[in-house]
Amino acid sequence: MRRRAFVRRAGVGSVAGIGGLGAFAGCLTRDPEEEEEEVVRDENELRIATYSSMVTGETPAGAWLAETFEADREDDVEIVWTVPESGIENFVRRAQVGARIEADLYLGLTLPELVYVDETLEDRLFETLQRDRLERDERVRTELTDAVEEPHDRLLPFDTGYVTLVADETELGPETDDDGDGDGNPPEAVPRPGVPETFDDLLAPEYEGALLAQDPRRSDPGRAFLLWTIAEYGDDFLEYWRNLRENGVGIREGWTEAYRESYLEGERPLVVSYSTDRVGASAAGRELRRHAVTPLDGQGYENVECAAVFADSPRAELAYEFLEFLLSRPAQREIAARNVQFPAVDEERVDLEGRFDEHAIEPEEAVTFTYDDLRGEFVDRLEEWEAEIP
């Protein structure tokens, strides 16, 4: 990866999870910000905070995880999901004012979010993992463990993905112009720009108004794309974003708004998404020419999703049992299939469906930043972006 020096500025940016609501199996609480009355909890109740797509949609991973974990036990355990509107920032604000943290686990925590937590709070929001309670943590791929290494050992990877562009080749690729004159001559091909290959390509006139991206303050792929541009341009990343804005980039709140509500509706032919996009498109029976995975410069930004245990959770024992379950072969297989992400464990341990092997793409080069790269820099960079780009 081509890393360049960060420039530090004072301030705190806003980091939050993907928004969106929907029905799913299991229990869903209101945003914890609204729950101010004393809550009496059953000793067999495990509360897990996560992002919306983990528990919404037709076949969400969260529903399978809850149903299977509950069914495999003799006691009457219940998984209760919480999807706070402002993601991790909800818990940061609660910690700042001494409010209750009702969740026991956070499922989907990323390294930039943990850096935000550490730079904002004096006390730790998450506890150091008690590795002696986990037998399967050695299954996690070494490169993922290394990618999320941090001083207090709080993160357990459960899946990973690569943020790339996804392109609609029916809009960007060659188009046949059938004039219907019946002369028997083959139709002529109308030239089109094709898919972009570099970051600079996105600034060309032929891609004006073509790209959909997500707000890095509220979206994991949005943050990953911002960090990817920082890795590419260093101190000049804001200038690149100014040029993207001038070329008509569309910024949506989260992945759902950018991908499901805009890209799939044909609003624009390019979107920031994941290199596993064709797996989901194939399963849904969509036209695969509309789902051309497009790594820029052969790269993708690696986004490792982790689980973390909230400090002082009254259900720590149950939380660790759930973490152990997350790394089981069936759970890793279902997370990969339903989240359409790569499993955290070695793939030979997971019997993935044929379409995953056929359509999932790993970029030639994975771009990422370490905890030390991000600490003292990322929040400031996010603030710079926030002050100028939206």
C-alpha positions, 0 to 999 in steps of 0.5 A: 500500500502506498501510504502518505503522511497524515496532517493533524487537525483538532476536532471530533468527527461523527462516526456511525453505522449504516442506517435503515429499518426492517422486520426480522426474526428475533427481538429488536429494541428501540434506539437505546437513546430513547430508553431512560426507564430502568430496564429489568433484564432476564439473566438469559437475555443477551443484547447485541448491538449491530447495523441494520443489514445484519438483521433486515432483509429477506435472509439476514444473518442475524436472524439465523444466528439468533435462531440457531444459537437459541435452539442449540441450547438447553436453557431459555436464552434469548437474543435481543438485537438493538440497532441504534440510529447513530451506531457506535456514536450512540454508545459513546455519547451514553458513556460520556454522560454516564448513561446505561449501556444496555448492550452486551456485545457489538457485532460489526465494529470496525477499526476506525470506529474503535479509534473514534471511541478511544479518541473520544472517551477516557475510559474503555467502552469495550473490554480486553478479550478473555482469550481463555474463554475462546477455543476457536479464536485460533481459527481466525485467519492471521492476516485478519488478526494482524489487520485489527491489532490494537493495544488492548486486544478488544476485537474478534474478526467474524468476517471481512470484505473488500470495498471496490466500485461496482459498475453497470456495464449495460450503461458503460460498456459498448451499446449496439445501435440497431437502426431496424432498417432491415438491410441485413448489416450488423448493428454498429457499436456505439462507443461508451467509456467502459468501466473506470480503472483508476481513481483519476478516471472518475474525474473524467468528463465521461463519468460526470454524474456517474458515481454513487458513494456513501457518507463516511460519517454514517457508513462502513463502505463510505469510511472505507472509500474515504480511507482508500482515497487518503491512502492514494492521495495523502495530503491531497485527498481533499483536493481529489474529493473537490474534483469528485464533487465537481464531477457530480459524485452523489453521496447517500447516507449509507449503503442501503440508500446508495446501493439498494435504493439508487443503484439497483433502481438504475439511477447511476452506473457506478456505486461504492460497494463490495467485491462480493457483489456478484455473489448476491446479484447471482443469488437474486437472479439479476443481470450480472452485466449490471454488477461488474466488480471494479477494483481501482488500480487492482486494489480494494479497501479491506473492511474487517468486521469484528465483535467486541464485548462491552465493558462491565456487561452483566452477561459476559459469560453468555457473550463469550459463548456467542463469540465462540458460536460465531467462529463455528463452521455453520455460523461462518458459512451462514455469515459469509452467504447471508452477509455476502462477505468472506469468512474470518476463518480459513475457507477450507473450514467453510463449505461455501456455495458454488456461486461464492467461489464462482463470483466472489473477487479478491482484489490483487492488492488489499489496502488498509490502515493499522490502528497506529496509522489511524490513531490521532489522524482519522477523526481529524481527516473526517472532520476536514472532509465534513467541513468541506465536502457535503 
